[in-house]
Structure formats: C-alpha cells, structure tokens
Amino acid sequence: MSLQQLRQWFMALEKRERMILAGGGLILCSVIIYAGVLSPYLSHRHALLVQVREQRARLAWMRPAANRIKLLSGKRPTALPGGSLLSTVNSSAASAGLGSALQQAQQESDGSVRVQLSAAAFDSLVRWLSDMRQTYGVMPSDMTVERGSGPGLVNASIKLRPPP
C-alpha cells in the first residue's frame, strides 16, 4: 500500500473515525517515545546518581586514608643501630622501660630474635612493639602473651623479624 492510497483511505473515513484514529496514533507515538527513549534515560540517570553518591562516600573515606598513607610512606624505617637486631632489641627494650622484664633475647638462625619477657607492663610492651615497627621496620612474626602476676602485667614470648 502506497502513501497516496493510505491517505485516500484515511480521508474516506468519517470525521469521527479519523479523530479516533488520529488520537490513537498520538497515544501510540507517546507510548513508543516514553518506552523507547524517556524511560531508559530516566532509569540510567537514576543509576548514575546512585553511583555518584557511592563514589562520593568512597572519596570521603579515601581522602583521610591517603593523607595517612602519605605520612606513613614518608617515614622510612631507619637502619638498625650497630646493624644488629639483637643489640637494637636490648637497647630499645631498656629505653622503653622493659629492661627489668626482659629475661632473654636470643638470635635465631633466620636472623630473627626471640624475646622472653616476664612481668612486663602491657602498655609499655605494645608501645615498644609499635616503636620498633615504625622506627626500624621490625615486625613480630610469632607472639604469645599470657596474664602476669599483677594487674596490667604480662609474660610474653615474641619472635621479631628484621626489616626486609
């Protein structure tokens, strides 16, 4: 059917039929535009807004974390004084207030040092381990801590690894 024949057929209809057909055509065009263009656009826009909100929250978390990483990465562990982990452990334990609690510090074959502490103040022990990590890059690799004889006191066996 050609366009000319379609136009003749349409004009042959009564006025009321032409209005109903034209109204139905408008409604059909509106539904097609909404379903094919507007609805996908609005749902995609909503998904993007949700994604932006999530990424803003992630960015708000990352900014302080990035500043902390910058601070930590700027501090490089210093070399072990005297080059020996054993001497560093002995001197730093004494300066951290753990000298009397230090029972034994023994060098092991893999370069690590096994430390035995008795009746050590827990807070001082944790501070000392943190300082060893931050200052020299020394990390505990194996640790056993038990309640000591008094409040806040612990007995500990710690294996400290030298920095990589």
N, C-alpha and C positions, 0 to 999 in steps of 0.2 A: 504494500500500500504506500503510495507516494504522499508527500506532504500536501499536495494540491487536493488529492482525494480525501485525505484526513480533514482538511479544512472544509471541504464541501459537506462531508458527513456531519461535522460539528455544527455548521451553520444550518443544516437541515433539521436539527433537533429543535424542540420547542424551547422558548426562552427559559422556562423553569428548569428544564433538563440541563440546558447549558450552564446555568448558575450552579446547580448541584455538582455537575461535573467539574467546573472551574474551582469551586470550593474544595472538592475532594482532592483535586490536583494540588491546590495550595497546601492543604493539610499533609498530603503525601510528600511534597517538597520540604515542608518544615520538619517532618519526621526524619527524612533522609539527611537533611543538614544537621539536625541535632544528633542523630545516632552515628553519623559518619564523621562529623567534624567537631562539634561542640562538646559532646560527652567525652570522647577520648582526650581532647585538650584539657578539660577541667580535671579529669582523673590524673592525668600526667602532671599537671600543675600541682595538684594536692600532694602527689608522691614526692615531687621535688621540694615542696615546702617542708615536708616531714624530714627529708634527707638533710636539708639545710639546717633545721633545728638540731638534729642529731650531731651534725658536724660542728656546729657552734658549741654544743656541750662538750664534744671531744676536744675542741680547740681550747676551751676554757680550762680543761684538765691538763692539756699539754703545755700551756704556757708556763705555769709554775714548775712543771716537771722538767721542761727544757732549761729553765734557769738553774734548777738544782743540778742537772747533768753538766751544765757549763761550769758550775762551781766545783763539782767533783772532778771533772776531767782536767780542770786547770791545776789541780793538786796532784802532782805526780809523786808516788812514793819515793822517799829518799833512799839512798843506798844504806845498807846495814853498816853501822859504825864498826870499824875493825874488820868488816867483811864476814863476820861470823854470826850466825843466827843464835848460837848458844850464848855468846857474850852479850848480844843485844837483849836476849830474853832475861838473863840475870840482872843486867843493869836497869832495864826498864821495869822489871818487876819490883826491884828495890825502890825505884823512884815513884812507883805507883802505890807504895805502901803495902806491898805484898812480900817484902823481904823476909819477914818472920814466918810467913805462911808457906814460903817456898821450901819444900822438903827436898826435891830433887829435880834437876834439869839435865837431861841426857840426850846427847846427839845420837841420831839413828842413822843407819846405813844409807837411807834415801835422801839424806840432807835435812830431814825434819828434826824437830826437837820434841821430846816427850817431857812434859812438866807435871810434877806432882805437887799439889797444894793441900795444906791441912789447916783448918780453921781460918779460912780466908774470908774477908768481908765480901759478900756477893756483889755489892755495888762497885767496890774497887776492882774486882775481877772483871766485871763486864766493861767498865771504863778502860781498864788496861787492854783487854782484847780489842776494843774499838780503836784505841790509840795505836796499837800495833798494826792494825789493818790500815788505818788512814795514813800513818806516818811512814811505815816501811813496806806495806803491802803483804804483811804476814797474815795468813788465814788459818783458823783452826780447822782441821780436817776430821778429827775424831775427838769427842769430848764426853766425859762422864762427870756429872755433878751430883753430889749427894748432900743431904742436910747435915750440917755440922753440929757441934755440941752446944752452941748458943744461938740466940736469935740473930738472924742475918749472916750467920757463918756457914760456909760450905766446905766440903772436901771435894777436890776436883782432880781429874786426870785429863790432860789436854795434849793433843798432838798438834804442833804448829808447823805449817808448811812454809818454806821460804818463798819469797816472791818469784813469779815466773820470769 
